[in-house]
Amino acid sequence: MMLQLLSLTLAYDDTRFFGSVMFTDTDYPDEAPPTVLIDHTDEPPWFQLTNVDPNAQDPTAPAIVEADRIMQFILRYTPDRIGRTAADFPQP
C-alpha cells in the first residue's frame, strides 16, 4: 500500500485539538480514501487516532502509522499549541 497525503485538518483551542487526515492509496485510486480521525488526550502521546474503516483499527495499519508519524512531527514542533513544552515530545 502506497499512501500519499490528501488532506490534513486540525482545529485547536487553547489546550485541545481534533481533526482528520486523509490519504490517497496509489494502489487503489478509485476506492474511498483511507481516513484517520485525530482527537486530543490528556496523556502521552497527547492524541488518539481512530481509523474510519472499522476493519483497520490495528496500530500497524498503514493509514494509522502514517497519521501517527505526521502528528508526532506536528506536535514536536508546535507543543505550545496544546499547552505543552518540547520536553513533552522527546526526540527519537
C-alpha positions as CSV (number, residue, x, y, z in Angstrom):
1,M,0.0,0.0,0.0
2,M,1.4,3.3,-1.1
3,L,-0.2,6.3,0.7
4,Q,0.0,10.0,-0.2
5,L,-1.3,12.8,1.9
6,L,-4.5,14.1,0.5
7,S,-5.8,16.3,3.4
8,L,-4.9,17.3,7.0
9,T,-7.3,19.2,9.1
10,L,-6.7,20.2,12.7
11,A,-8.7,22.5,14.9
12,Y,-7.2,23.9,18.1
13,D,-8.5,25.8,21.1
14,D,-6.2,26.8,24.0
15,T,-5.3,23.2,25.0
16,R,-7.2,20.7,22.9
17,F,-7.4,19.8,19.3
18,F,-9.2,17.4,16.9
19,G,-9.1,16.7,13.2
20,S,-8.6,14.2,10.5
21,V,-6.0,13.1,7.9
22,M,-6.9,11.6,4.6
23,F,-4.7,9.8,2.2
24,T,-4.8,8.6,-1.4
25,D,-3.9,5.0,-1.9
26,T,-2.0,5.0,-5.1
27,D,-2.6,1.2,-5.5
28,Y,-6.4,1.7,-5.3
29,P,-7.1,5.3,-6.6
30,D,-10.8,4.6,-7.2
31,E,-11.6,3.5,-3.6
32,A,-12.6,5.7,-0.7
33,P,-9.5,7.5,0.7
34,P,-8.1,6.0,3.9
35,T,-9.1,8.4,6.7
36,V,-8.0,8.7,10.3
37,L,-9.7,10.8,12.9
38,I,-7.5,12.6,15.4
39,D,-8.6,13.5,19.0
40,H,-6.8,15.1,21.9
41,T,-5.9,13.1,25.0
42,D,-4.6,14.2,28.4
43,E,-1.6,11.9,28.5
44,P,1.2,11.0,26.1
45,P,1.3,10.8,23.2
46,W,-1.4,13.6,23.6
47,F,-3.5,12.3,20.8
48,Q,-5.7,9.3,19.8
49,L,-6.1,8.0,16.3
50,T,-9.2,6.2,15.0
51,N,-9.4,4.8,11.5
52,V,-12.7,5.5,9.8
53,D,-12.5,1.9,8.4
54,P,-13.7,-0.3,11.3
55,N,-11.6,-3.1,9.9
56,A,-8.4,-1.2,10.0
57,Q,-8.0,-0.2,13.7
58,D,-4.7,-2.1,14.1
59,P,-2.0,0.3,15.1
60,T,0.1,-1.2,12.3
61,A,-2.4,-0.3,9.6
62,P,-0.7,1.9,7.1
63,A,-3.0,4.9,7.5
64,I,-2.7,4.8,11.3
65,V,1.1,4.5,11.1
66,E,1.4,7.5,8.7
67,A,-1.1,9.6,10.7
68,D,0.9,8.9,13.9
69,R,4.1,9.9,12.2
70,I,2.5,13.2,11.0
71,M,1.1,14.0,14.4
72,Q,4.4,13.3,16.2
73,F,6.1,15.7,13.8
74,I,3.5,18.4,14.2
75,L,3.3,18.3,17.9
76,R,7.1,18.0,18.3
77,Y,7.4,21.4,16.6
78,T,4.3,23.1,17.9
79,P,3.8,21.8,21.5
80,D,2.7,25.2,22.7
81,R,-0.4,24.9,20.6
82,I,-1.8,22.3,23.1
83,G,-0.3,23.8,26.2
84,R,2.8,21.5,26.3
85,T,6.5,22.1,26.0
86,A,9.2,20.5,23.9
87,A,10.1,18.3,26.9
88,D,6.8,16.5,26.4
89,F,8.0,15.3,22.9
90,P,11.4,13.8,23.2
91,Q,13.3,13.3,20.0
92,P,13.6,9.6,18.9
